[in-house]
Amino acid sequence: MTKLSRRESRKEAIILLYQSDLMKKDIKELLASKAVLDGDIDSFTRQLALGTYKNKVDIDHIIEGVVKNWTLDRIAIIDRNILRVAIFEMYHIDDIPLKVSVDEAIEISKEMGQKDDTPKFVNGILGKIYTDITSGQ
C-alpha cells in the first residue's frame, strides 16, 4: 500500500468515523472490512480512527462545552467527525502542532463539509479549543 499523506489519512479516518456513526458499527469492524477490501490500512489513518472512536465521549463533551445552546445531533455527521478527529489530534498526538490540526480540519471541511459555512463553524469551535489549551484551561 502506498503511504497516504497526513491529510488523506485524516480524510479516510473521517469517512470511517462517519460510516461508524451512520451504520452504528464499531470502528474496528469497519477497519477490518476496509482491510479486506482495500488491503493494508495506513497507520496514521488507523491511529486517528481508533483513537477518535475510543475517546469519542470525552471529545463530544469538549465540543458540547464550546457550542452553547446546541446539541451534537444538530451538527452534521461529517462535520462532527471532522471536529472529532482534529480534537483527538490536539489532545492526544504530541508531534502535531495544535495550529496544524486546526488548519487541516478547516481545509478538509472546505472539501467535505456539509454546508458552505462549515469551515467558519469548524474554525470557531477549534479556535476556542486552541485558546483553552494554550491558555492552560
Backbone as a chain_set.jsonl record, in Angstrom:
{"seq": "MTKLSRRESRKEAIILLYQSDLMKKDIKELLASKAVLDGDIDSFTRQLALGTYKNKVDIDHIIEGVVKNWTLDRIAIIDRNILRVAIFEMYHIDDIPLKVSVDEAIEISKEMGQKDDTPKFVNGILGKIYTDITSGQ", "coords": {"N": [[0.85, -1.202, 0.0], [0.455, 2.218, -0.765], [1.845, 4.85, 1.073], [-0.212, 7.153, 2.628], [-0.731, 10.729, 2.41], [-0.696, 12.878, 5.264], [-3.013, 14.436, 5.316], [-4.727, 13.005, 3.589], [-4.931, 10.676, 5.1], [-6.278, 11.682, 7.323], [-8.72, 12.357, 6.111], [-9.604, 9.813, 5.308], [-9.913, 8.63, 7.852], [-11.964, 10.247, 8.877], [-14.043, 9.587, 7.129], [-14.37, 6.859, 7.766], [-15.181, 7.106, 10.461], [-17.53, 8.546, 10.086], [-19.031, 6.611, 8.699], [-19.203, 4.746, 10.749], [-20.784, 6.12, 12.627], [-23.132, 6.476, 11.097], [-23.926, 3.858, 10.405], [-23.987, 2.681, 12.826], [-21.885, 1.039, 13.744], [-19.074, -0.622, 15.198], [-15.846, 0.831, 15.128], [-13.643, -0.818, 14.778], [-14.668, -2.997, 13.418], [-15.321, -1.807, 10.985], [-12.773, -1.02, 10.126], [-11.61, -3.519, 9.805], [-13.192, -4.554, 7.713], [-12.551, -2.724, 5.704], [-9.838, -3.271, 5.414], [-9.945, -5.851, 4.355], [-11.176, -5.331, 1.9], [-9.576, -3.287, 0.716], [-6.933, -3.827, 1.315], [-3.919, -3.324, 3.225], [-4.156, -0.87, 5.833], [-3.368, 2.507, 6.163], [-1.154, 3.522, 8.727], [-1.42, 5.935, 10.155], [-4.029, 6.665, 9.547], [-5.378, 4.558, 10.809], [-4.578, 5.034, 13.487], [-5.796, 7.552, 13.964], [-8.55, 6.961, 13.493], [-9.15, 4.847, 15.328], [-8.292, 6.021, 17.76], [-9.847, 8.367, 17.926], [-12.415, 7.266, 17.954], [-12.293, 5.735, 20.317], [-12.031, 7.761, 22.215], [-14.317, 9.215, 21.92], [-16.531, 9.974, 23.602], [-15.391, 11.743, 25.498], [-14.356, 13.655, 23.711], [-16.717, 14.556, 22.473], [-17.893, 15.752, 24.669], [-16.173, 17.908, 25.035], [-16.718, 19.332, 22.675], [-19.445, 19.924, 23.106], [-19.15, 21.653, 25.245], [-18.245, 23.918, 24.013], [-20.034, 24.639, 21.956], [-22.444, 26.312, 22.758], [-25.858, 26.095, 23.691], [-26.473, 24.256, 21.709], [-26.949, 20.966, 20.464], [-25.137, 17.931, 19.927], [-26.327, 16.414, 17.91], [-27.343, 18.289, 16.205], [-25.298, 19.073, 14.657], [-23.976, 18.359, 11.538], [-23.24, 15.0, 10.559], [-20.808, 14.428, 9.187], [-19.426, 16.821, 9.583], [-19.242, 16.854, 12.349], [-17.524, 14.708, 12.72], [-15.208, 15.626, 11.467], [-14.506, 17.609, 13.285], [-14.143, 15.97, 15.56], [-11.886, 14.351, 14.888], [-9.888, 16.317, 14.617], [-9.851, 17.366, 17.229], [-9.13, 15.099, 18.675], [-6.492, 14.809, 17.703], [-5.409, 17.226, 18.691], [-5.421, 16.874, 21.46], [-4.191, 14.412, 21.892], [-2.052, 13.693, 20.18], [1.125, 14.357, 20.219], [3.192, 15.155, 18.471], [2.183, 16.753, 16.494], [1.698, 20.048, 15.77], [-0.651, 22.202, 17.421], [-1.853, 24.23, 15.849], [-1.574, 23.184, 13.296], [-3.307, 20.993, 13.343], [-5.74, 22.356, 13.593], [-5.723, 23.963, 11.239], [-5.631, 21.957, 9.243], [-8.107, 20.68, 9.677], [-9.853, 22.739, 8.989], [-9.239, 23.077, 6.256], [-9.93, 20.522, 5.286], [-12.635, 20.593, 5.879], [-13.516, 22.383, 3.99], [-13.578, 20.854, 1.714], [-15.082, 18.57, 2.416], [-17.167, 19.3, 4.071], [-20.6, 19.734, 5.163], [-22.009, 22.083, 4.727], [-21.89, 25.427, 3.331], [-20.905, 27.183, 5.22], [-19.419, 25.599, 6.882], [-16.5, 25.53, 7.136], [-16.046, 27.963, 8.525], [-17.512, 27.495, 10.864], [-16.154, 25.229, 11.901], [-13.645, 26.404, 12.281], [-14.307, 28.313, 14.251], [-15.077, 26.718, 16.485], [-12.782, 25.06, 16.892], [-10.896, 27.04, 17.193], [-11.609, 28.191, 19.648], [-11.158, 25.999, 21.345], [-8.416, 25.67, 20.91], [-7.5, 28.08, 22.05], [-8.301, 27.611, 24.72], [-6.65, 25.408, 25.352], [-4.043, 26.445, 24.978], [-4.018, 28.491, 26.8], [-4.045, 27.174, 29.105], [-6.382, 26.2, 30.284]], "CA": [[0.0, 0.0, 0.0], [1.152, 3.488, -0.781], [1.614, 5.634, 2.279], [-1.04, 8.334, 2.36], [-0.349, 11.966, 3.068], [-1.447, 13.023, 6.528], [-4.356, 14.946, 5.012], [-5.508, 11.887, 3.066], [-5.212, 9.802, 6.246], [-7.333, 12.335, 8.102], [-9.975, 12.217, 5.38], [-10.001, 8.407, 5.423], [-10.4, 8.415, 9.225], [-13.251, 10.945, 8.981], [-15.024, 8.77, 6.404], [-14.625, 5.662, 8.578], [-15.964, 7.513, 11.636], [-18.843, 8.883, 9.546], [-19.709, 5.338, 8.462], [-19.469, 4.161, 12.064], [-21.952, 6.824, 13.17], [-24.297, 6.246, 10.253], [-24.332, 2.453, 10.427], [-23.956, 2.225, 14.223], [-20.951, -0.081, 13.804], [-17.804, -0.4, 15.869], [-14.817, 1.237, 14.175], [-12.767, -1.963, 14.493], [-15.349, -3.783, 12.39], [-15.171, -1.096, 9.713], [-11.37, -1.112, 9.741], [-11.39, -4.888, 9.329], [-13.839, -4.646, 6.401], [-11.753, -1.931, 4.766], [-8.594, -4.002, 5.178], [-10.263, -6.968, 3.463], [-11.478, -4.798, 0.571], [-8.545, -2.403, 0.163], [-5.586, -4.188, 1.733], [-3.417, -2.701, 4.447], [-4.643, 0.479, 6.128], [-2.332, 3.431, 6.603], [-1.06, 3.513, 10.195], [-1.944, 7.189, 10.703], [-5.487, 6.538, 9.435], [-5.78, 3.648, 11.882], [-4.391, 5.733, 14.762], [-6.836, 8.578, 14.095], [-9.882, 6.362, 13.572], [-9.293, 4.136, 16.604], [-8.146, 6.952, 18.875], [-11.021, 9.239, 17.977], [-13.548, 6.425, 18.373], [-12.098, 5.375, 21.727], [-12.162, 8.962, 23.038], [-15.465, 9.969, 21.4], [-17.357, 10.557, 24.675], [-14.666, 12.921, 26.005], [-14.291, 14.641, 22.638], [-18.059, 15.141, 22.337], [-18.083, 16.62, 25.834], [-15.427, 19.139, 24.721], [-17.496, 20.057, 21.656], [-20.658, 20.453, 23.754], [-18.752, 22.776, 26.089], [-17.969, 25.084, 23.174], [-21.225, 25.016, 21.188], [-23.513, 26.622, 23.708], [-27.233, 26.04, 23.188], [-26.558, 23.322, 20.594], [-26.671, 19.574, 20.792], [-24.3, 17.308, 18.896], [-27.112, 15.923, 16.78], [-27.617, 19.406, 15.295], [-24.121, 19.216, 13.803], [-23.97, 17.313, 10.507], [-22.388, 13.875, 10.957], [-19.455, 14.576, 8.635], [-18.819, 17.973, 10.268], [-18.96, 16.391, 13.712], [-16.345, 13.846, 12.681], [-14.065, 16.495, 11.178], [-14.152, 18.187, 14.584], [-13.652, 14.916, 16.456], [-10.522, 13.964, 14.52], [-8.999, 17.43, 14.966], [-9.752, 17.453, 18.689], [-8.298, 13.961, 19.089], [-5.106, 15.194, 17.417], [-4.987, 18.322, 19.57], [-5.249, 16.404, 22.83], [-3.547, 13.101, 22.043], [-0.894, 13.454, 19.316], [2.047, 15.417, 20.623], [4.119, 15.611, 17.434], [1.487, 17.624, 15.544], [1.368, 21.334, 16.4], [-2.087, 22.479, 17.522], [-2.309, 25.031, 14.703], [-1.654, 22.308, 12.125], [-4.56, 20.248, 13.481], [-6.832, 23.3, 13.303], [-5.672, 24.322, 9.817], [-6.004, 20.783, 8.448], [-9.554, 20.483, 9.811], [-10.517, 23.787, 8.206], [-9.059, 22.742, 4.844], [-10.748, 19.332, 4.994], [-14.048, 20.992, 5.926], [-13.825, 23.054, 2.724], [-13.84, 19.798, 0.739], [-16.013, 17.535, 2.855], [-18.202, 19.849, 4.945], [-21.984, 19.657, 4.717], [-22.588, 23.387, 4.398], [-20.922, 26.444, 2.907], [-20.284, 27.835, 6.372], [-18.741, 24.613, 7.725], [-15.139, 25.935, 7.535], [-16.141, 29.01, 9.548], [-18.003, 26.817, 12.064], [-15.032, 24.425, 12.394], [-12.646, 27.358, 12.76], [-14.774, 28.906, 15.508], [-15.02, 25.728, 17.57], [-11.402, 24.661, 17.153], [-10.192, 28.229, 17.689], [-11.907, 28.293, 21.077], [-10.45, 24.898, 22.0], [-6.997, 26.044, 20.833], [-7.285, 29.094, 23.078], [-8.399, 26.954, 26.026], [-5.47, 24.579, 25.564], [-2.82, 27.253, 25.082], [-4.081, 29.35, 27.991], [-3.947, 26.284, 30.254], [-7.683, 25.92, 30.908]], "C": [[0.876, 1.238, 0.0], [0.821, 4.257, 0.494], [0.84, 6.89, 1.885], [-0.41, 9.572, 2.977], [-1.153, 12.062, 4.36], [-2.857, 13.545, 6.262], [-5.251, 13.832, 4.482], [-5.865, 10.907, 4.179], [-6.324, 10.378, 7.105], [-8.688, 12.146, 7.422], [-10.495, 10.787, 5.439], [-10.576, 8.118, 6.811], [-11.772, 9.052, 9.41], [-14.346, 10.125, 8.293], [-15.371, 7.519, 7.205], [-15.485, 5.997, 9.796], [-17.392, 7.902, 11.237], [-19.663, 7.603, 9.329], [-20.079, 4.666, 9.781], [-20.698, 4.79, 12.697], [-23.221, 6.457, 12.413], [-24.831, 4.827, 10.379], [-24.366, 1.87, 11.837], [-23.07, 0.978, 14.37], [-19.686, 0.344, 14.542], [-16.732, -0.094, 14.823], [-13.882, 0.082, 13.831], [-13.358, -2.853, 13.406], [-15.195, -3.136, 11.014], [-13.732, -1.147, 9.216], [-11.054, -2.494, 9.177], [-11.994, -5.068, 7.932], [-13.03, -3.904, 5.342], [-10.454, -2.654, 4.425], [-8.82, -5.168, 4.22], [-10.459, -6.453, 2.036], [-10.289, -4.094, -0.073], [-7.113, -2.809, 0.494], [-5.206, -3.437, 2.999], [-3.926, -1.266, 4.595], [-3.483, 1.305, 6.656], [-2.326, 3.539, 8.126], [-1.607, 4.794, 10.819], [-3.469, 7.2, 10.629], [-6.018, 5.693, 10.587], [-5.682, 4.34, 13.249], [-5.494, 6.764, 14.996], [-8.215, 7.966, 14.301], [-10.094, 5.686, 14.929], [-9.236, 5.085, 17.791], [-9.346, 7.866, 19.043], [-12.229, 8.458, 18.478], [-13.472, 6.103, 19.863], [-12.363, 6.564, 22.658], [-13.386, 9.803, 22.683], [-16.296, 10.641, 22.495], [-16.69, 11.82, 25.223], [-14.613, 14.032, 24.965], [-15.642, 15.328, 22.458], [-18.369, 16.082, 23.496], [-17.362, 17.962, 25.615], [-16.213, 19.978, 23.718], [-18.731, 20.7, 22.294], [-20.343, 21.635, 24.665], [-18.512, 24.062, 25.31], [-19.224, 25.554, 22.444], [-22.413, 25.2, 22.13], [-24.873, 26.605, 23.009], [-27.395, 25.189, 21.932], [-26.364, 21.922, 21.143], [-25.854, 18.984, 19.643], [-25.099, 16.857, 17.684], [-27.537, 17.034, 15.821], [-26.449, 19.66, 14.344], [-24.13, 18.055, 12.802], [-22.935, 16.244, 10.86], [-20.962, 14.043, 10.432], [-18.727, 15.724, 9.33], [-18.405, 17.599, 11.687], [-17.687, 15.539, 13.729], [-15.079, 14.584, 12.256], [-13.57, 17.104, 12.486], [-13.537, 17.142, 15.505], [-12.199, 14.543, 16.159], [-9.539, 15.076, 14.906], [-8.792, 17.524, 16.476], [-8.946, 16.278, 19.236], [-6.829, 14.297, 18.877], [-4.606, 16.218, 18.43], [-4.671, 17.832, 20.982], [-4.363, 15.162, 22.96], [-2.335, 12.836, 21.149], [0.075, 14.634, 19.482], [2.935, 15.954, 19.501], [3.459, 16.443, 16.335], [1.164, 18.931, 16.261], [-0.147, 21.583, 16.368], [-2.607, 23.228, 16.295], [-2.427, 24.191, 13.436], [-2.959, 21.508, 12.171], [-5.756, 21.119, 13.128], [-6.875, 23.611, 11.804], [-6.093, 23.163, 8.922], [-7.519, 20.548, 8.498], [-10.317, 21.515, 8.981], [-10.421, 23.463, 6.713], [-9.914, 21.534, 4.44], [-12.227, 19.7, 4.983], [-14.462, 21.745, 4.666], [-14.186, 22.037, 1.651], [-15.025, 18.921, 1.132], [-17.2, 18.061, 3.655], [-19.574, 19.83, 4.319], [-22.531, 20.979, 4.201], [-21.489, 24.356, 3.982], [-20.202, 27.086, 4.082], [-19.563, 26.855, 7.305], [-17.315, 25.042, 8.089], [-15.129, 27.015, 8.626], [-16.567, 28.411, 10.893], [-16.873, 26.012, 12.715], [-13.951, 25.328, 12.98], [-13.042, 27.955, 14.108], [-14.659, 27.948, 16.683], [-13.578, 25.382, 17.908], [-10.558, 25.836, 17.641], [-10.398, 28.413, 19.188], [-11.161, 27.206, 21.859], [-8.943, 25.175, 22.017], [-6.661, 27.058, 21.924], [-7.336, 28.492, 24.474], [-7.148, 26.149, 26.343], [-4.231, 25.442, 25.807], [-2.842, 28.189, 26.28], [-4.09, 28.51, 29.271], [-5.26, 25.978, 30.937], [-8.064, 24.488, 30.758]], "O": [[1.902, 1.295, 0.677], [-0.329, 4.305, 0.931], [1.195, 7.589, 0.936], [0.348, 9.482, 3.943], [-2.175, 11.394, 4.515], [-3.802, 13.124, 6.929], [-6.409, 13.726, 4.883], [-6.971, 10.367, 4.203], [-7.207, 9.651, 7.561], [-9.678, 11.816, 8.074], [-11.696, 10.571, 5.602], [-11.599, 7.444, 6.936], [-12.65, 8.457, 10.034], [-15.448, 9.99, 8.823], [-16.543, 7.159, 7.311], [-16.412, 5.257, 10.126], [-18.345, 7.621, 11.964], [-20.827, 7.521, 9.72], [-21.156, 4.083, 9.904], [-21.554, 4.09, 13.239], [-24.254, 6.165, 13.015], [-26.042, 4.615, 10.45], [-24.73, 0.709, 12.026], [-23.445, 0.003, 15.022], [-19.286, 1.508, 14.513], [-16.719, -0.699, 13.751], [-13.38, 0.009, 12.71], [-12.631, -3.396, 12.574], [-14.97, -3.817, 10.014], [-13.495, -1.299, 8.018], [-10.323, -2.623, 8.195], [-11.367, -5.673, 7.063], [-12.848, -4.393, 4.227], [-10.021, -2.646, 3.273], [-7.976, -5.442, 3.367], [-9.972, -7.056, 1.079], [-10.021, -4.276, -1.261], [-6.171, -2.191, -0.001], [-6.068, -2.976, 3.746], [-4.1, -0.549, 3.61], [-2.712, 0.845, 7.498], [-3.386, 3.636, 8.744], [-2.197, 4.748, 11.898], [-4.129, 7.69, 11.545], [-6.983, 6.066, 11.254], [-6.596, 4.239, 14.066], [-6.058, 6.843, 16.087], [-8.964, 8.396, 15.178], [-11.101, 5.926, 15.596], [-10.035, 4.972, 18.721], [-9.805, 8.111, 20.159], [-12.978, 8.94, 19.328], [-14.47, 6.191, 20.578], [-12.866, 6.383, 23.767], [-13.488, 10.961, 23.089], [-16.724, 11.782, 22.318], [-17.347, 12.847, 25.392], [-14.801, 15.205, 25.288], [-15.703, 16.548, 22.307], [-19.037, 17.099, 23.31], [-17.886, 19.018, 25.97], [-16.357, 21.189, 23.89], [-19.025, 21.871, 22.055], [-21.179, 22.522, 24.84], [-18.568, 25.157, 25.868], [-19.449, 26.759, 22.327], [-23.268, 24.323, 22.259], [-25.002, 27.051, 21.869], [-28.346, 25.376, 21.174], [-25.697, 21.723, 22.158], [-25.888, 19.492, 18.522], [-24.606, 16.909, 16.557], [-28.041, 16.748, 14.734], [-26.59, 20.372, 13.35], [-24.277, 16.897, 13.194], [-21.873, 16.558, 11.399], [-20.005, 13.819, 11.173], [-17.539, 15.611, 9.633], [-17.337, 17.991, 12.156], [-16.875, 15.643, 14.649], [-13.981, 14.194, 12.653], [-12.371, 17.116, 12.762], [-12.524, 17.401, 16.155], [-11.381, 14.434, 17.073], [-8.475, 14.798, 15.459], [-7.671, 17.739, 16.939], [-8.158, 16.451, 20.166], [-6.009, 14.094, 19.773], [-3.503, 16.086, 18.961], [-3.745, 18.332, 21.621], [-3.837, 14.896, 24.041], [-1.648, 11.834, 21.348], [-0.136, 15.73, 18.962], [3.386, 17.097, 19.573], [4.109, 16.797, 15.351], [0.435, 18.928, 17.253], [-0.828, 21.218, 15.41], [-3.67, 22.902, 15.766], [-3.285, 24.457, 12.594], [-3.636, 21.363, 11.153], [-6.678, 20.672, 12.445], [-7.932, 23.533, 11.177], [-6.828, 23.359, 7.953], [-8.137, 20.251, 7.476], [-11.318, 21.186, 8.345], [-11.412, 23.564, 5.99], [-10.542, 21.534, 3.381], [-12.99, 19.178, 4.17], [-15.64, 21.746, 4.31], [-15.004, 22.32, 0.776], [-15.861, 18.574, 0.298], [-18.153, 17.318, 3.89], [-19.712, 19.9, 3.097], [-23.412, 21.0, 3.341], [-20.309, 24.13, 4.249], [-19.042, 27.484, 3.971], [-19.143, 27.238, 8.397], [-16.941, 24.93, 9.256], [-14.301, 26.979, 9.536], [-16.036, 28.787, 11.938], [-16.659, 26.098, 13.924], [-13.409, 25.047, 14.049], [-12.207, 28.087, 15.003], [-14.194, 28.33, 17.757], [-13.19, 25.405, 19.076], [-9.616, 25.651, 18.411], [-9.461, 28.754, 19.91], [-10.597, 27.479, 22.919], [-8.277, 24.94, 23.026], [-5.665, 26.913, 22.634], [-6.508, 28.823, 25.322], [-6.64, 26.195, 27.464], [-3.465, 25.19, 26.737], [-1.787, 28.636, 26.731], [-4.135, 29.048, 30.377], [-5.254, 25.53, 32.084], [-9.128, 24.08, 31.224]]}, "num_chains": 1, "name": "protein.A"}
